[in-house]
Amino acid sequence: MKGGAMKEMTIERLRAFRGIQKEHDEIRREIDLLYYPISSPRSSESHGTSPGDPTAAAVAKIMKLQNRLEQLNDRLANELAYIEDWVADLPDHELRAIIRAHYLLGDSWSKCTQRILNYEYSDAAKKRVYRYFNIRF
């Protein structure tokens, strides 16, 4: 960290960040799906009572999901700032690139290994990160 002590980071916190990203993506997907509802066949009979307004129900659900999405956006922004500061202070450039690619951008371990380390062995990037965190592979 610039002008301060090194921030603490755990592999669990990095994994949790990816989990938040995935939850965010799935909520966004669910909202998108609510904009394209499956319509039921129309009846030739007119009923005096209606079981409910599917549009209003969809709008209510979208609004609820949008609120959750905003909460996740705030949490993601805070976590991203913390992780970015921590990553910037790592002394190893390749390790920084691997962590950024895998945990922030969502690349697979194999893709990180091939692109950043230029190895064909798919576990090399993962081993590098696990070694940094003193985790047995």
DSSP file (Angstrom, degrees, kcal/mol; ACC not computed):
  #  RESIDUE AA STRUCTURE BP1 BP2  ACC     N-H-->O    O-->H-N    N-H-->O    O-->H-N    TCO  KAPPA ALPHA  PHI   PSI    X-CA   Y-CA   Z-CA
    1    1 A M    >         0   0    0      0, 0.0     3,-1.6     0, 0.0     2,-0.3   0.000 360.0 360.0 360.0 138.1    0.0    0.0    0.0
    2    2 A K  T 3   -     0   0    0      1,-0.3     3,-0.1    83,-0.1    87,-0.0  -0.445 360.0  -9.3 -66.0 121.4    1.3    3.4   -0.8
    3    3 A G  T 3  S+     0   0    0     -2,-0.3    -1,-0.3     1,-0.2     2,-0.3   0.661 126.8  66.1  69.8  17.2    2.7    5.0    2.3
    4    4 A G  S <  S-     0   0    0     -3,-1.6    -1,-0.2     1,-0.0     2,-0.1  -0.850  90.3 -61.8-151.6-173.7    1.3    2.4    4.7
    5    5 A A        -     0   0    0     -2,-0.3     2,-0.1     1,-0.1    -1,-0.0  -0.403  63.3 -88.4 -77.5 156.0    1.4   -1.2    5.8
    6    6 A M        -     0   0    0     -2,-0.1    -1,-0.1     1,-0.1     2,-0.1  -0.424  46.3-118.5 -63.9 133.1    0.6   -4.0    3.5
    7    7 A K        -     0   0    0     -2,-0.1     2,-0.3    78,-0.1    -1,-0.1  -0.420  26.7-113.7 -71.5 149.3   -3.2   -4.8    3.5
    8    8 A E        +     0   0    0     -2,-0.1     2,-0.3     2,-0.0    -1,-0.1  -0.657  38.9 176.6 -84.5 139.7   -4.2   -8.3    4.6
    9    9 A M        -     0   0    0     -2,-0.3     2,-0.3    77,-0.1     3,-0.0  -0.995  11.8-164.5-142.9 146.8   -5.8  -10.5    2.0
   10   10 A T     >  -     0   0    0     -2,-0.3     4,-1.7     1,-0.1     5,-0.1  -0.909  32.6-121.6-126.5 158.1   -7.0  -14.1    2.1
   11   11 A I  H  > S+     0   0    0     -2,-0.3     4,-2.5     1,-0.2     5,-0.2   0.840 114.8  59.1 -64.6 -32.4   -7.8  -16.5   -0.7
   12   12 A E  H  > S+     0   0    0      2,-0.2     4,-2.6     1,-0.2    -1,-0.2   0.886 103.8  50.2 -64.4 -38.5  -11.3  -16.7    0.8
   13   13 A R  H  > S+     0   0    0      2,-0.2     4,-1.8     1,-0.2    -1,-0.2   0.898 111.1  48.6 -67.7 -39.2  -11.8  -13.0    0.4
   14   14 A L  H  X S+     0   0    0     -4,-1.7     4,-1.7     2,-0.2    -2,-0.2   0.914 112.9  48.0 -64.9 -42.2  -10.7  -13.2   -3.3
   15   15 A R  H  X S+     0   0    0     -4,-2.5     4,-2.2     1,-0.2    -2,-0.2   0.898 108.7  54.4 -64.1 -39.9  -13.1  -16.1   -3.8
   16   16 A A  H  X S+     0   0    0     -4,-2.6     4,-2.5     1,-0.2    -1,-0.2   0.877 103.8  55.8 -62.1 -37.4  -15.9  -14.2   -2.1
   17   17 A F  H  X S+     0   0    0     -4,-1.8     4,-2.3     1,-0.2    -1,-0.2   0.928 107.9  47.8 -60.7 -44.6  -15.4  -11.3   -4.5
   18   18 A R  H  X S+     0   0    0     -4,-1.7     4,-2.4     1,-0.2    -1,-0.2   0.884 109.9  53.6 -62.5 -37.8  -15.8  -13.7   -7.5
   19   19 A G  H  X S+     0   0    0     -4,-2.2     4,-2.6     2,-0.2    -2,-0.2   0.908 107.8  49.3 -62.9 -42.2  -19.0  -15.1   -5.8
   20   20 A I  H  X S+     0   0    0     -4,-2.5     4,-2.6     2,-0.2    -2,-0.2   0.910 110.1  52.0 -62.9 -41.8  -20.4  -11.6   -5.5
   21   21 A Q  H  X S+     0   0    0     -4,-2.3     4,-2.4     1,-0.2    -2,-0.2   0.922 111.0  47.1 -59.6 -44.2  -19.6  -10.9   -9.1
   22   22 A K  H  X S+     0   0    0     -4,-2.4     4,-2.3     2,-0.2    -2,-0.2   0.906 111.3  50.2 -66.6 -41.6  -21.4  -14.1  -10.1
   23   23 A E  H  X S+     0   0    0     -4,-2.6     4,-2.3     2,-0.2     5,-0.2   0.922 110.6  51.2 -60.8 -43.2  -24.5  -13.3   -8.0
   24   24 A H  H  X S+     0   0    0     -4,-2.6     4,-2.5     1,-0.2    -2,-0.2   0.928 110.1  49.1 -57.6 -47.7  -24.6   -9.9   -9.5
   25   25 A D  H  X S+     0   0    0     -4,-2.4     4,-2.1     1,-0.2    -1,-0.2   0.882 111.1  49.6 -61.6 -39.7  -24.5  -11.4  -13.0
   26   26 A E  H  X S+     0   0    0     -4,-2.3     4,-2.5     2,-0.2    -1,-0.2   0.874 110.6  49.0 -70.8 -36.9  -27.3  -13.8  -12.2
   27   27 A I  H  X S+     0   0    0     -4,-2.3     4,-2.5     2,-0.2    -2,-0.2   0.924 111.2  50.5 -65.7 -42.9  -29.5  -11.1  -10.8
   28   28 A R  H  X S+     0   0    0     -4,-2.5     4,-2.2     1,-0.2    -2,-0.2   0.903 111.5  48.9 -59.3 -41.1  -28.9   -9.0  -13.9
   29   29 A R  H  X S+     0   0    0     -4,-2.1     4,-2.3     2,-0.2    -2,-0.2   0.904 109.7  51.3 -64.7 -42.9  -29.8  -12.0  -16.0
   30   30 A E  H  X S+     0   0    0     -4,-2.5     4,-1.6     2,-0.2    -2,-0.2   0.902 109.5  50.2 -62.8 -41.2  -33.0  -12.6  -14.0
   31   31 A I  H  X S+     0   0    0     -4,-2.5     4,-0.8     1,-0.2     3,-0.3   0.936 109.7  51.1 -61.1 -46.0  -34.0   -9.0  -14.4
   32   32 A D  H >< S+     0   0    0     -4,-2.2     3,-0.9     1,-0.2     4,-0.3   0.896 108.3  52.2 -58.7 -40.6  -33.4   -9.3  -18.2
   33   33 A L  H >< S+     0   0    0     -4,-2.3     3,-1.3     1,-0.2    -1,-0.2   0.822 101.2  61.1 -66.5 -30.7  -35.6  -12.4  -18.3
   34   34 A L  H 3< S+     0   0    0     -4,-1.6    -1,-0.2    -3,-0.3    -2,-0.2   0.727  95.7  61.8 -69.3 -19.8  -38.4  -10.6  -16.5
   35   35 A Y  T << S+     0   0    0     -3,-0.9    -1,-0.3    -4,-0.8    -2,-0.2   0.635 106.1  47.5 -78.6 -12.7  -38.6   -8.1  -19.4
   36   36 A Y  S <  S+     0   0    0     -3,-1.3    -1,-0.2    -4,-0.3    -2,-0.1  -0.565  81.7 179.3-125.7  67.3  -39.5  -11.0  -21.8
   37   37 A P        -     0   0    0      0, 0.0     2,-0.5     0, 0.0    -3,-0.1  -0.284  34.5-111.1 -71.0 154.6  -42.2  -13.0  -20.0
   38   38 A I        -     0   0    0      1,-0.0     2,-0.3    -2,-0.0    -2,-0.0  -0.742  36.3-138.9 -81.1 125.2  -43.8  -16.0  -21.5
   39   39 A S        -     0   0    0     -2,-0.5     3,-0.1    -3,-0.0    -1,-0.0  -0.667   9.0-132.4 -91.4 143.3  -47.4  -15.1  -22.4
   40   40 A S        -     0   0    0     -2,-0.3    -1,-0.0     1,-0.1     0, 0.0  -0.557  36.0 -87.5 -88.2 156.4  -50.2  -17.4  -21.7
   41   41 A P        -     0   0    0      0, 0.0     2,-0.2     0, 0.0    -1,-0.1  -0.319  46.3-114.1 -63.3 144.0  -52.9  -18.2  -24.4
   42   42 A R        -     0   0    0     -3,-0.1     2,-0.3     1,-0.0    -3,-0.0  -0.538  24.1-131.7 -79.6 143.1  -55.8  -15.8  -24.4
   43   43 A S        -     0   0    0     -2,-0.2    -1,-0.0     2,-0.2     0, 0.0  -0.698   5.2-139.5 -92.6 147.2  -59.2  -17.1  -23.5
   44   44 A S  S    S+     0   0    0     -2,-0.3     2,-0.3     2,-0.1    -1,-0.1   0.694  85.3  79.2 -77.4 -17.6  -62.2  -16.3  -25.7
   45   45 A E  S    S-     0   0    0      1,-0.0     2,-0.6    -3,-0.0    -2,-0.2  -0.660  78.2-135.3 -91.2 147.0  -64.2  -15.8  -22.5
   46   46 A S        -     0   0    0     -2,-0.3     2,-0.4     2,-0.0    -2,-0.1  -0.890  19.3-152.8-100.7 125.4  -64.1  -12.7  -20.5
   47   47 A H        -     0   0    0     -2,-0.6     0, 0.0     1,-0.1     0, 0.0  -0.780  14.2-142.7-100.3 142.2  -63.8  -13.3  -16.8
   48   48 A G  S    S+     0   0    0     -2,-0.4     2,-0.4     1,-0.0    -1,-0.1   0.803  89.1  48.0 -70.6 -29.5  -65.1  -10.8  -14.2
   49   49 A T  S    S-     0   0    0     -3,-0.0    -2,-0.1     2,-0.0    -1,-0.0  -0.898  73.0-151.8-116.2 145.6  -62.2  -11.5  -11.9
   50   50 A S        -     0   0    0     -2,-0.4     3,-0.1     1,-0.1    -2,-0.0  -0.894  19.0-132.7-114.0 142.6  -58.6  -11.6  -12.8
   51   51 A P  S    S-     0   0    0      0, 0.0     2,-0.2     0, 0.0    -1,-0.1   0.631  74.4 -63.9 -70.1 -10.9  -56.0  -13.7  -11.0
   52   52 A G        -     0   0    0      4,-0.0     3,-0.1     5,-0.0    -3,-0.0  -0.774  55.4 -74.7 146.2 169.1  -53.7  -10.7  -10.9
   53   53 A D     >  -     0   0    0     -2,-0.2     4,-2.3     1,-0.2     5,-0.2  -0.846  33.0-167.4 -99.5 104.8  -51.7   -8.4  -13.0
   54   54 A P  H  > S+     0   0    0      0, 0.0     4,-2.2     0, 0.0    -1,-0.2   0.827  88.4  54.7 -63.3 -29.9  -48.6  -10.2  -14.3
   55   55 A T  H  > S+     0   0    0      2,-0.2     4,-2.7     1,-0.2     5,-0.2   0.938 108.8  46.8 -67.4 -45.6  -47.0   -7.0  -15.5
   56   56 A A  H  > S+     0   0    0      1,-0.2     4,-2.5     2,-0.2    -1,-0.2   0.901 112.5  50.8 -62.4 -40.1  -47.3   -5.4  -12.0
   57   57 A A  H  X S+     0   0    0     -4,-2.3     4,-2.2     2,-0.2    -1,-0.2   0.913 111.3  47.8 -63.6 -42.1  -45.9   -8.5  -10.4
   58   58 A A  H  X S+     0   0    0     -4,-2.2     4,-2.8     2,-0.2    -2,-0.2   0.912 111.7  49.9 -65.1 -42.0  -43.0   -8.5  -12.8
   59   59 A V  H  X S+     0   0    0     -4,-2.7     4,-2.6     2,-0.2    -2,-0.2   0.912 110.6  50.1 -62.8 -42.5  -42.3   -4.8  -12.2
   60   60 A A  H  X S+     0   0    0     -4,-2.5     4,-2.1     2,-0.2    -1,-0.2   0.912 112.8  46.4 -61.9 -42.7  -42.4   -5.3   -8.4
   61   61 A K  H  X S+     0   0    0     -4,-2.2     4,-2.7     2,-0.2    -2,-0.2   0.909 111.5  51.7 -66.7 -41.1  -39.9   -8.2   -8.7
   62   62 A I  H  X S+     0   0    0     -4,-2.8     4,-2.8     1,-0.2    -2,-0.2   0.920 109.8  49.6 -60.8 -43.8  -37.7   -6.1  -11.0
   63   63 A M  H  X S+     0   0    0     -4,-2.6     4,-2.0     2,-0.2    -1,-0.2   0.907 111.4  48.7 -63.1 -41.5  -37.7   -3.3   -8.5
   64   64 A K  H  X S+     0   0    0     -4,-2.1     4,-1.9     1,-0.2    -2,-0.2   0.927 113.9  46.1 -62.9 -44.9  -36.8   -5.7   -5.7
   65   65 A L  H  X S+     0   0    0     -4,-2.7     4,-2.7     1,-0.2    -2,-0.2   0.872 108.8  55.8 -66.8 -36.4  -34.0   -7.2   -7.7
   66   66 A Q  H  X S+     0   0    0     -4,-2.8     4,-2.3     2,-0.2    -1,-0.2   0.901 106.6  51.0 -62.6 -39.6  -32.7   -3.7   -8.8
   67   67 A N  H  X S+     0   0    0     -4,-2.0     4,-2.0     2,-0.2    -1,-0.2   0.923 111.6  47.0 -62.1 -43.7  -32.4   -2.8   -5.1
   68   68 A R  H  X S+     0   0    0     -4,-1.9     4,-2.4     1,-0.2    -2,-0.2   0.896 110.4  53.4 -63.3 -39.9  -30.4   -6.0   -4.4
   69   69 A L  H  X S+     0   0    0     -4,-2.7     4,-2.6     1,-0.2    -2,-0.2   0.894 107.0  51.3 -62.2 -41.2  -28.3   -5.2   -7.5
   70   70 A E  H  X S+     0   0    0     -4,-2.3     4,-2.1     2,-0.2    -1,-0.2   0.897 109.3  50.5 -63.6 -40.6  -27.5   -1.7   -6.2
   71   71 A Q  H  X S+     0   0    0     -4,-2.0     4,-2.3     1,-0.2    -2,-0.2   0.922 112.0  47.3 -62.0 -43.7  -26.5   -3.2   -2.8
   72   72 A L  H  X S+     0   0    0     -4,-2.4     4,-3.2     1,-0.2     5,-0.2   0.885 108.0  55.9 -65.6 -38.0  -24.2   -5.6   -4.6
   73   73 A N  H  X S+     0   0    0     -4,-2.6     4,-2.5     2,-0.2    -1,-0.2   0.924 109.3  46.6 -58.7 -44.7  -22.8   -2.8   -6.8
   74   74 A D  H  X S+     0   0    0     -4,-2.1     4,-2.2     2,-0.2    -2,-0.2   0.926 114.3  47.1 -63.0 -45.0  -21.8   -0.9   -3.6
   75   75 A R  H  X S+     0   0    0     -4,-2.3     4,-2.6     1,-0.2     5,-0.2   0.915 112.7  49.6 -63.8 -43.0  -20.3   -4.0   -2.1
   76   76 A L  H  X S+     0   0    0     -4,-3.2     4,-3.1     1,-0.2     5,-0.2   0.914 109.8  51.4 -61.7 -43.2  -18.4   -4.9   -5.3
   77   77 A A  H  X S+     0   0    0     -4,-2.5     4,-2.1    -5,-0.2    -1,-0.2   0.918 112.4  45.9 -61.6 -43.8  -17.0   -1.3   -5.6
   78   78 A N  H  X S+     0   0    0     -4,-2.2     4,-2.0     2,-0.2    -2,-0.2   0.934 116.0  44.7 -64.7 -46.5  -15.7   -1.4   -2.0
   79   79 A E  H  X S+     0   0    0     -4,-2.6     4,-3.0     1,-0.2     5,-0.2   0.909 111.7  53.1 -64.9 -41.6  -14.2   -4.9   -2.3
   80   80 A L  H  X S+     0   0    0     -4,-3.1     4,-3.0    -5,-0.2     5,-0.2   0.915 108.5  49.9 -60.6 -43.4  -12.7   -4.0   -5.7
   81   81 A A  H  X S+     0   0    0     -4,-2.1     4,-2.1    -5,-0.2    -1,-0.2   0.921 113.3  46.6 -61.1 -44.0  -11.0   -0.9   -4.3
   82   82 A Y  H  X S+     0   0    0     -4,-2.0     4,-2.2     2,-0.2    -2,-0.2   0.939 115.3  44.9 -63.2 -47.7   -9.6   -2.9   -1.4
   83   83 A I  H  X S+     0   0    0     -4,-3.0     4,-3.3     1,-0.2     5,-0.2   0.906 110.8  53.8 -65.4 -42.0   -8.3   -5.7   -3.7
   84   84 A E  H  X S+     0   0    0     -4,-3.0     4,-2.2    -5,-0.2    -1,-0.2   0.914 109.9  48.0 -58.8 -43.7   -6.9   -3.3   -6.2
   85   85 A D  H  X S+     0   0    0     -4,-2.1     4,-0.8    -5,-0.2    -1,-0.2   0.919 114.3  46.6 -62.0 -43.6   -4.9   -1.6   -3.5
   86   86 A W  H >< S+     0   0    0     -4,-2.2     3,-0.9     1,-0.2     4,-0.4   0.938 112.5  48.8 -65.0 -46.8   -3.7   -4.9   -2.2
   87   87 A V  H >< S+     0   0    0     -4,-3.3     3,-1.6     1,-0.3    -1,-0.2   0.885 104.5  60.2 -61.0 -39.6   -2.7   -6.3   -5.6
   88   88 A A  H 3< S+     0   0    0     -4,-2.2    -1,-0.3     1,-0.3    -2,-0.2   0.779 103.2  52.8 -61.0 -26.1   -0.8   -3.1   -6.5
   89   89 A D  T << S+     0   0    0     -3,-0.9    -1,-0.3    -4,-0.8    -2,-0.2   0.502  79.1 113.0 -90.3  -3.7    1.5   -3.7   -3.5
   90   90 A L    <   -     0   0    0     -3,-1.6     6,-0.1    -4,-0.4    -3,-0.0  -0.503  61.7-145.7 -68.5 134.9    2.4   -7.3   -4.5
   91   91 A P  S    S+     0   0    0      0, 0.0     2,-0.7     0, 0.0    -1,-0.1   0.735  78.3  78.9 -75.0 -21.1    6.1   -7.4   -5.4
   92   92 A D     >  -     0   0    0      1,-0.2     4,-2.2     2,-0.0     5,-0.2  -0.796  63.0-161.3 -96.5 115.4    5.7  -10.1   -8.1
   93   93 A H  H  > S+     0   0    0     -2,-0.7     4,-2.2     1,-0.2    -1,-0.2   0.879  91.7  49.3 -63.0 -40.8    4.4   -8.7  -11.4
   94   94 A E  H  > S+     0   0    0      2,-0.2     4,-2.7     1,-0.2    -1,-0.2   0.903 109.6  51.6 -67.1 -40.1    3.3  -12.1  -12.7
   95   95 A L  H  > S+     0   0    0      2,-0.2     4,-2.7     1,-0.2     5,-0.3   0.918 109.7  50.5 -61.9 -43.2    1.5  -12.9   -9.5
   96   96 A R  H  X S+     0   0    0     -4,-2.2     4,-2.5     1,-0.2    -2,-0.2   0.929 111.7  47.9 -58.1 -45.5   -0.4   -9.6   -9.7
   97   97 A A  H  X S+     0   0    0     -4,-2.2     4,-2.7     2,-0.2    -2,-0.2   0.900 112.2  49.1 -64.1 -41.5   -1.4  -10.4  -13.3
   98   98 A I  H  X S+     0   0    0     -4,-2.7     4,-3.0     2,-0.2     5,-0.3   0.946 113.3  45.7 -64.0 -48.5   -2.6  -13.9  -12.4
   99   99 A I  H  X>S+     0   0    0     -4,-2.7     4,-2.1     1,-0.2     5,-0.9   0.913 114.7  48.3 -62.6 -43.0   -4.7  -12.6   -9.4
  100  100 A R  I  X>S+     0   0    0     -4,-2.5     5,-1.7    -5,-0.3     4,-1.0   0.939 115.1  44.8 -61.8 -47.2   -6.1   -9.8  -11.5
  101  101 A A  I  <5S+     0   0    0     -4,-2.7     6,-2.7    -5,-0.2    -2,-0.2   0.917 122.7  34.7 -65.5 -44.3   -7.0  -12.1  -14.4
  102  102 A H  I  X5S+     0   0    0     -4,-3.0     4,-0.6     4,-0.2    -3,-0.2   0.965 128.9  27.7 -79.1 -52.6   -8.4  -14.9  -12.3
  103  103 A Y  I  <5S+     0   0    0     -4,-2.1    -3,-0.2    -5,-0.3    -2,-0.1   0.824 131.5  31.5 -85.5 -31.2  -10.2  -13.2   -9.4
  104  104 A L  I  <<S+     0   0    0     -4,-1.0    -3,-0.2    -5,-0.9    -4,-0.1   0.839 131.5  29.9 -94.2 -36.6  -11.1   -9.8  -10.9
  105  105 A L  T  4<S-     0   0    0     -5,-1.7    -3,-0.2    -6,-0.2    -4,-0.1   0.593 100.2-125.0-100.7 -12.6  -11.7  -10.7  -14.5
  106  106 A G     <  +     0   0    0     -4,-0.6    -4,-0.2    -6,-0.3    -3,-0.1   0.652  49.0 159.5  82.5  15.3  -12.9  -14.3  -14.1
  107  107 A D        -     0   0    0     -6,-2.7    -1,-0.2    -7,-0.1    -2,-0.1  -0.385  43.8-108.0 -68.6 150.4  -10.4  -16.1  -16.3
  108  108 A S     >  -     0   0    0      1,-0.1     4,-2.3    -2,-0.1     5,-0.2  -0.312  25.8-111.8 -71.7 161.6   -9.9  -19.8  -15.7
  109  109 A W  H  > S+     0   0    0      1,-0.2     4,-2.7     2,-0.2    16,-0.3   0.911 119.5  53.4 -59.4 -41.9   -6.6  -21.0  -14.2
  110  110 A S  H  > S+     0   0    0      1,-0.2     4,-2.6     2,-0.2     5,-0.2   0.921 108.6  47.9 -60.1 -46.0   -5.7  -22.7  -17.5
  111  111 A K  H  > S+     0   0    0      1,-0.2     4,-2.6     2,-0.2     5,-0.3   0.895 111.9  50.4 -63.6 -40.3   -6.2  -19.4  -19.4
  112  112 A C  H  X>S+     0   0    0     -4,-2.3     4,-2.6     2,-0.2     5,-0.9   0.925 111.3  49.0 -62.1 -44.8   -4.1  -17.5  -16.8
  113  113 A T  I  X>S+     0   0    0     -4,-2.7     6,-1.5     9,-0.3     4,-0.9   0.937 115.4  42.6 -61.6 -47.7   -1.3  -20.0  -17.1
  114  114 A Q  I  <5S+     0   0    0     -4,-2.6     4,-0.3     4,-0.2    -2,-0.2   0.920 122.4  37.1 -67.3 -44.0   -1.2  -20.0  -20.9
  115  115 A R  I  <5S+     0   0    0     -4,-2.6    -2,-0.2    -5,-0.2    -3,-0.2   0.906 129.1  27.3 -79.0 -42.0   -1.6  -16.3  -21.3
  116  116 A I  I  <5S+     0   0    0     -4,-2.6    -3,-0.2    -5,-0.3    -2,-0.1   0.886 133.9  27.7 -91.1 -42.7    0.5  -14.9  -18.4
  117  117 A L  I  <<S-     0   0    0     -4,-0.9    -3,-0.2    -5,-0.9    -4,-0.1   0.602  91.4-135.3 -97.0 -12.8    3.1  -17.7  -17.8
  118  118 A N      < +     0   0    0     -5,-0.8     2,-0.3    -4,-0.3    -4,-0.2   0.838  59.4 133.0  58.7  35.9    3.2  -19.1  -21.3
  119  119 A Y        -     0   0    0     -6,-1.5    -1,-0.2     2,-0.1    -2,-0.1  -0.832  55.6-148.2-110.6 153.6    3.0  -22.7  -19.9
  120  120 A E  S    S+     0   0    0     -2,-0.3     2,-0.5    -3,-0.1    -6,-0.1   0.705  74.3  99.5 -88.7 -22.6    0.8  -25.4  -21.2
  121  121 A Y    >   -     0   0    0      1,-0.2     3,-1.3    -8,-0.1     4,-0.3  -0.531  67.7-151.4 -68.0 115.5    0.5  -27.0  -17.7
  122  122 A S  T 3  S+     0   0    0     -2,-0.5     4,-0.4     1,-0.3    -9,-0.3   0.624  85.1  55.8 -72.0 -15.2   -2.8  -25.7  -16.5
  123  123 A D  T 3> S+     0   0    0      1,-0.2     4,-2.8     2,-0.1    -1,-0.3   0.450  77.7  94.2 -96.2   0.9   -2.2  -25.7  -12.8
  124  124 A A  H <> S+     0   0    0     -3,-1.3     4,-1.9     1,-0.2    -1,-0.2   0.906  87.9  44.6 -61.6 -43.9    0.9  -23.5  -12.8
  125  125 A A  H  > S+     0   0    0     -4,-0.3     4,-2.0   -16,-0.3    -1,-0.2   0.919 114.7  49.0 -67.0 -43.1   -0.9  -20.2  -12.2
  126  126 A K  H  > S+     0   0    0     -4,-0.4     4,-2.8     1,-0.2     5,-0.2   0.917 110.6  50.6 -62.4 -43.6   -3.1  -21.7   -9.5
  127  127 A K  H  X S+     0   0    0     -4,-2.8     4,-2.7     1,-0.2    -1,-0.2   0.892 107.5  54.4 -60.8 -39.7    0.0  -23.2   -7.8
  128  128 A R  H  X S+     0   0    0     -4,-1.9     4,-1.7    -5,-0.2    -1,-0.2   0.922 112.5  42.3 -61.2 -45.3    1.7  -19.8   -7.8
  129  129 A V  H  X S+     0   0    0     -4,-2.0     4,-1.9     2,-0.2    -2,-0.2   0.926 115.0  49.4 -68.4 -45.2   -1.2  -18.2   -6.0
  130  130 A Y  H  <>S+     0   0    0     -4,-2.8     5,-3.0     1,-0.2     4,-0.2   0.887 109.1  52.9 -63.0 -38.4   -1.7  -21.0   -3.6
  131  131 A R  H ><5S+     0   0    0     -4,-2.7     3,-1.3    -5,-0.2    -1,-0.2   0.908 106.4  53.6 -61.3 -42.1    2.0  -21.0   -2.8
  132  132 A Y  H 3<5S+     0   0    0     -4,-1.7    -1,-0.2     1,-0.3    -2,-0.2   0.900 113.3  42.3 -59.5 -41.3    1.8  -17.2   -2.1
  133  133 A F  T 3<5S-     0   0    0     -4,-1.9    -1,-0.3     2,-0.1    -2,-0.2   0.342 114.6-117.8 -88.6   7.2   -1.0  -17.9    0.4
  134  134 A N  T < 5 +     0   0    0     -3,-1.3     2,-0.5    -4,-0.2    -3,-0.2   0.902  62.9 149.4  57.0  44.6    0.8  -20.9    1.9
  135  135 A I      < -     0   0    0     -5,-3.0    -1,-0.2    -8,-0.1     2,-0.2  -0.926  49.4-121.3-109.2 130.9   -2.0  -23.3    0.8
  136  136 A R              0   0    0     -2,-0.5    -5,-0.0     1,-0.1    -9,-0.0  -0.507 360.0 360.0 -70.3 136.7   -1.2  -26.9   -0.1
  137  137 A F              0   0    0     -2,-0.2    -1,-0.1   -10,-0.0   -10,-0.0   0.396 360.0 360.0 -96.2 360.0   -2.2  -27.7   -3.6
